[in-house]
Amino acid sequence: MSWIRQHVRGSRRATAGLATAATLLAGVLSPAADAADRPSRAAALDNAATALADRAASLGLTSGQETSVRDVIVDKDGTQHVRYDRTYRQLSVLGGDFVVHMAPDGTYRGVDRAARAEISLPSTTPKVPAPRAADLGVNALRAANPGDALMQVKAEPELVVDALHGAPRLAWRTETTGLDSHGNPVARTLLTDARTSARIDAWDTMESATGDGRSLYSGTVTLETTLSGSAYQLKDPTRGNTYTTDAGDKTDACSGDTCNGRILTDDDNDWGTGTTADRSTVAVDAQYGSDTTWDYFKEVHGRNGIGNDGKGSYNRVHYGNKLSNAFWNDACFCMTYGDGNGTHFGPMVGLDVAAHEMSHGVTSRTARLVYSGESGGLNEATSDILGTLVEFYAGNAQDTGDYLIGEKVVRPGLGRDALRYMDKPSKDGSSADYWSSSVGGISVHHSSGVANHFAYLLAEGSGTKTINGVTYDSPTYNRSTVTGIGRAKLGAIWYRALTVYMTSSTNYAGARAATLNAARDLYGAAGTEYDAVAAAWSAVNVN
């Protein structure tokens, strides 16, 4: 349920060893130093620049490479973490990202790298021309949608260096989009060798005034709106001007400000009726989902909006022809919701669905987990985990928190009461309860089950229990008994692991290491929480 485009917003490049401007994330650690005593963003960047200059060779920053800062985090105790992307001869390097960690005094502590292979290519001139790469991308999209007459197919190849799949090599990354026979969007990324045209990998990339609204799923909710002339706009000035538009049942292949839709307006600031007969009703759900997700990340994790820059995203509702999907598009920084086909799904504006998709935006601004293999499963699981925590955080009596994914949007024709189940993922018929060597080869929506199961066990523990009226019975691979540490600590550990330690290539073994590092930072290596993280991973066969 996602449409993620790899995209770096507003970064400036620097030659290897030189730092650049970046967004400052709020720290989450509880120990010690007063905010006034913490290093500034500029100081963290200077310290990282020194570390890169001193360790260029060990970090593989050879001639022809440049770095750009994606993220900066300064913890409350002054520890600093600077996340970099890299290029090689001005080409983006897949797997070139890394995070430099520094002590409060600025001394180097270590680095987490997506890939460690030395990058050195004899040439950056492809033998396979761009039109051939585009054709291959189109063929890959058609192959992924057999029997469907795709329309408006467009392929955009980009020359990159692939360091994620073995020895670094020149490659074409081709983003292909189109519309299916119902006019709904489809998209796929194809990675091919730029010398031989051999396929390397492929994956789907579909990645103030106060008013009241009667939503479809969450009851009557309060909305912050904007008075414009004599009418109110569904635009929230208190949350970065987040707003919602009506796409008019149309589809497009858009980016930036070119996306269709008109902003919703209302004369009396009383929105929706609680039924789909009023087109504003599902807009209320979408706006409420954005508002609640914004509040969760800000109040719980200190993150100021999805991009941590204080800017709001926007929503498009009533998109397409009975589209049973919702997706985050990083290119337009927006959420898009279909109305469902009525048989399997209703309108796709459930609170946990909204939070799931917006969390893809957080991932794209931090670890940017590649949407393929085990890293793709972790990308999807991150959105399931954080979306679930948003639902619990909301405390909405009409949509109480649970460990069921998308339970509000499913209809009887689906044959089950949720899209996915975190306590026992295999209940959906396809997801993995435990890790195995084959997990990376299945759909990312199903390989995510391993991390979802870990998260449930870490928060709630194993065995039978009832939470908010839902009964769960979570098993373990090693027949161990796991004692949960609660949702708040799960959220703190996962968010820190995502923003500080994970990289684009993190797999399940790497996720175990990242969450253990996060638990150590937050609660100490001798703490109950650290042991619980280790036990929960072992319980899903990640050791």
N, C-alpha and C positions, 0 to 999 in steps of 0.2 A: 504494500500500500504506500509506495513512495516514489517520488521522482526527484532524484538528487543529481544535480550537476556539479561537477568539481569546479569550484570557482573561488578565487581569492579576491576579496574586495579591498581596494584601497591600499595595498601594500606597496612599499618602495623597495627596490632592490639594492643590494650592497655586495661588493666583491667579498669573497670568502674571508671571514675574519672581521668584517665591519658590520655593525648593527644598524638597524633601521627602526623607524617608528612603528608602534604596534598598540593594539588595544590592551588596556590594563584590566585584568579580571580581579574581582574581590577575593581576598584570601579566605580560607575556611578553617584554618587551624585555630584551636582555642588557646595554646600557650602564649603567653607572656607579653611580648613587647607592645607598647602603646603605638597607635597608628602614627603618631608624630615621629616616632623613633624608627619606623620602618623605612627601608630604602625606597626611593621613588622609582617610577617607571624608567626614567632616564638613567638612574644609577644601575638598575637591573640590566638595561640594554648595554651600558658601558661595561659592566662586569662580564656579560655574555660575550661582548666583542673581544675582550681581553682573553677570555677562555678559548674562543675560536682561533684567535691569532696564535696563542701558545700551543694549541693542539690541532692545528689544521691538518697535519699529516695523519694523526691517529683517527681523526674524524673523516678522513677521506676527502678533504677539501683541497683538491689538487687544482692545477692550472686549468682555466676555462670554466670553473664553477663559480656561481654566485648564490647568495642566500637572501631570503626575504623573511621577515618576521611575521608569523601568523598570529601569535598569541603571547601574552606575558601574564604571569601570575606571581604576585608577591604575597606570601603567607603572612598571617598576623605575627609570627615570630621572626619575620624578615627573610625567611628562605625564599629563594627566587627560582623561577622556572620559565625559560624562554623557548618557545616552539618555533622552529624554522622549516621553511620549504627550501628546496634548492633547484637550480637549473644547471644544465651543462651545455655550454656554447649556446646559451639563450633558449634551450629546449627544456620544458618541464621534465623533472625526473620523478617517475612513479616509484615510490619507495625511497625517495630522497629525503623525506622529512625526518626530523630528529628533535629531541627536547634536551636542552642543557640545564642541569640543576646546579645551583650554587648555594652555599651557606649564607647565613645572615650577614657575614662580613664580606661577602662577594667572592670567596674562594671557591674554586671548582670542586664539585662533589661527584659528578658523573653525567652520563648521557644515556638516553633511550633512543635507539635508531630503528627505523622501519626496515632497513636493509644495510648490510655491512660490506657488500662487495665493492671493490674499487671501481670507479667509473672512468673508463678510458676507451674511447671509440676511435677507430682509424679514420672514420669519416662520418659526417652528419648529413650526407647527401643520399637520399633514398634511391634504391634501384627500382622499387615499386612506385609508380607515379600516383599522385593524389587521386585522380579519377578512378584508378583501379581499386584503391582503398575504399573509395566511396561506394563503388559497385559491390564490393564485398560486404560493406556495412548494410546496404540495402538487402542483399541476399540473406544476411543473418537475421534481419528483422522479419523478413517474409518467412524464413524457416521457423522462427519462433512463434509465428501466427499462421499455422498451416490451414489451408482451406478458406482463408479470409482475403477478400479483395481489398488490399490496403490502398488508401488514397493519400494524396499530398505528401508522399514520402520524400524526405529531405535528409541527406547525409552530409556531415561536416567532419572531414578528417583533419586531425592535428598531429604533427610530427612530435614525438616524445622520446624520452629514453626510458625504457622499462628495466627497472632494477628489482622488481618484485618477483619475477619468475626466473630465477637462476642468474646466470652471468648477464650483466647489463648489455642491452642491445637497442639498436634504433628500431622504433616501432611507430605504427600509425594507430592512434586512438580515434576511432570514428564514432561519433554520436549520431544515431539515426532516429528520426521521429516520423510519425505518420498518423493517420486516422484509420480506424477499422471500419468495417462495413456499416456499423451503426453511427459512425462519425465521432467515436470516442478515441482519445489519444493512446498511442502505443509508442514505446521508446526502448532502444537497446544500444549498449556500448559494445563495440568490437575492438579488440586489440590484436593487431597483426604484425608480423615481422616485416619491417620495411625493406628488407633485402630479398626475402623469398616469398612473401605474401602468406606464409604459414600462419594459421590461427594460433594465437597465444592464449586468449581468454575472452569471455563474453559474459555480459550480465545485463539484466533489465534495469532501467533507470527511471521507472515510473514510481521516488528518493527521494467648556464642559458644563453640560447640563445632565441631570440625572433622570432617567426614564425607567419604565418597567417593560419587561418583555415576557410573553408567555411562550415558552419553548416547547418543542415537541417531546423532549426526553427529560428535561431537568426542572420542570415546573416553572413558576414565576420567578424571574431573576432580575436583579438590578443592573442597569446598563448606564455607563457614562457616555453621553452623546454630545453633539455639537450643534448649536443653533446657528443656522445659516439663512438669513432673511427671515421668512415666516415659517420655515420648515426645519425640522431636526434631521441631522445626518447621523447614520449609524457609524460614527467615528469617535474614538475615545481619546481625548486630548491628555488624559492622565496616564495613558500607557503608550506613549510614543506615536499617537495618532493612528493606532490600529483601526482598520475600518473593514466593512463588509460590502460586497457588491453582488448584484444579481446578474449572472451570466446569460440569462435569457434562453436557457436550454441550448446554447450554442457551444461549439468547440473551436479550438484554435491551437496553433503551435506558436506560443508567444514567449516573450522574454521582456524583462524590464517593465516599462510603462505601456507596452503595446498590447497587454492582455485585455480581452473584452470585458464588458460588465459596466453597470451603472451603480453608483453608490446608493444604498437604500436610504430613503427619506420617509418622514412621517410628520403629519401636521400636529398631532397632540402628544407626541413622545410616548405613546402607549403602543408597543410593538407586538404583533403576532396575536394569534388566538389559541395557540396550543394544538392546532390541527394544520394539516398540509393544505387545506382550502385557502389559507392565507399564505402567500409566498414569503411574507416576512417571518413566519414562524421558524423555519429552519435557519434563517439568517440570525435570529436570536440565539439559537444553539451555537452557531459558528462563532459569533461575537463573544458569547459567554465562555466558550472553550478557549478562545484566544486570551481573554481577560484572566481566566483562572490559571492558565499555563504561565502567563507573564508573572502573576502574583506568586505562584509556587517558586519559580526560579529566582525571583528577586528576594522574597522573604526567607526562603529556606537556604538558598545557595549564594545569595548576594549577587546574582547575575542580572544586569540591567537590560532586559530584553533578550530575544533570541541571539542576536549578534553581539550582545553585551556592549552596545553602543547607544542605548536609549531610544533606538528607532523601532517603531512598530512594523509588523508585517501586515498583510491584508488577506481577506478571505474572498473567495468566489463561490457562491452557492448556485444551485440549479444549473449545473454544468453538464452539457451533453444530453444524450438520449438514453434515459434510464441507466446511467452509468453506475455500476455497483463498485465504486472505488472512491478513494480520496487520496490526494498526494500533495506532498510539499515540493515546490519547484524553487530551487535555490537561485535560479537565474532571475526570477521576478520577486523573490523573497515573499512568496505568497502560498496560501493554502487553497486547494480546489476540492469541492465536494460534489459528487453526483447524487442523484435522487434515489438510486437503487432501482432494481427491476420489479420490486413489489412482491416477488415470489420468494427469492432467497434473501434479499436485503431491502430495507427501507432507506430513507435518506441517511447518508453516511456521516451525519454530524454529531454522533455520540461524543460525549466529553472525553473518554479515553482515546477515541479515534483522533480527535483534534489534538490532544496532548501528544499522542504517539507521533503524528506527522510533524508537529512543530519541534519535537525533540530531534527529528532528523536534521532540522536546521541547526540545532546546537551541536550535533555531531559534525556537521559540515564546517563549523567554525572552529572546531577543536581537533579531535583525533582524526577526523575525516576517514573513517574506516572504509576501505575499499569494499564495494557492494558485491563481493564475490567470495566464494569459499568460506572459510571459518570467520574471516574478518567481516564478511557480509552478514553472517548469522549474528555476530556480535553487534553489528550496526542495527539490525532489526530488533534484537533483544534489548538494546539500550532504549529504543523507543517504547517497547512494551513495558519495560521496567519503570521508566520515568513517567510514561502515560498512566500506568497504574497508580503510582505515587501521587500524581496530580489528582486523580479521582478520589483517593482517600483524603488528600489535603482539602478538597472542596467541601467535604462534609454535607453534600447535598442529599436531602431526605428522599428525593425522587430518583436519585441515581447514586446509591450508596457505594462506598468503596468495596472492591472485590478483586480477585485474582483471575477473573474472566476477561478476555480481550474482545471488545466489540459486542458485548451481550445485548446492548440496546438496539443495535442496527440489524441484527439477524431476524429473519422471518421463518415460519415453519418449513418452507420448502428447502431450507439448508439441511434440515435433518439433525441439527444439534442446537444448543442454546448459546453458543459463543463461537467466535472465530478460533480462538486458541485458549489453552488452559495452562496456567503457570505451575500449578501444584503437580500435575501429571500431564505434560504436554502431549503424550501419545493419545490422549482421549480424543483428539481431533482426527485421528486416523492416519496422520502423516508425520507429525513432529517427533523429534528425538528426545527421549527422556534423559539419555546419558551420552557421553562422548564415546565415539569410536573412530577409527581411522577413516571411515567412509563418510563421516558427517560433512566434511567440506565439499562433497560432491552432490549434495541434495539442495533443494531450494532454500534460499536464505530465510524464508518465512518458516521453514521447518527445522533447519539447523539451529535456529534461534532458541529452540526448546531447551537445549542444554543450559544456556545462561539463564533463561527464564526459570527453569527448575532450580538452579543454584540460588537465584534471587529469592524465590519463595521460601526455600529451606533456610536461607540466612535470616530472613525476616521472621518467619513463623515456626520453623522447625518441622520435623517429620511427624508422621502419624496422623490420626484422625482428629479434626477440630472443626468447629463451626464459627464463622466470622461474619457478622452482619447478615445472618440468616442463610449463608451459603456453607455447605459442608464440604470439607476437603479431606483427602487422604493421600498424603504425599509419601511415596516409597523412596528408598535409597538403593543405589547400585551395590554397595558393600554391606547392606543390611545393618548399617549403623543407625544409631539414634542421634539426630541432630537437634540441638536446642537453639531456637531462634533468638536474635538480639533486637528485633523490632524494626519497623519500617523506617524510622528516622535514621538509624545507623546504617541500614542498607543504602538509603539514598545518599547519605554523606560519603560512604565508601565508594559507591559506584560513580558518583559525579566526580570525585577527586581522581579516581583511576582514569576516567575518561579524559579529563581536562589536563592532567599532569603527567600521566605515565603511558597511556595508550598512544600508538601511532597508526598510520594507515594500514600497516600489515599485521597488526596484532591478531594472533590466533588464540585458541582456548588456553594453551599453556601460558601464553603471554598475558592473557586476562587474569589468570590465577596470580601470576607474579605482580601485575599492576594493582589488583585489589588487595593483595597482602601488603604491598608497599603503602597503599592508601590507609589501610587499617593500622599499620605501624605508625604512620605520621599522625593520625588522628587520636589513637588510643594507646599506642605503645606496643612494642613487639612482645611484651609479656602479658598483654591484656587478654581478657576473655574474647574480645572482638576479633583479635588476630587469629586465635585458635578456632573461632567459629567460622571464619572465612575459609581457613584451610579444611576444616571438617566438611563444610558445605560443598566445596569443589570436589573433594574426594568422594562425597556421596553421589556425585554425578559423573564419576570416573575421570576427573581431570586431576592428575597427580604430578 
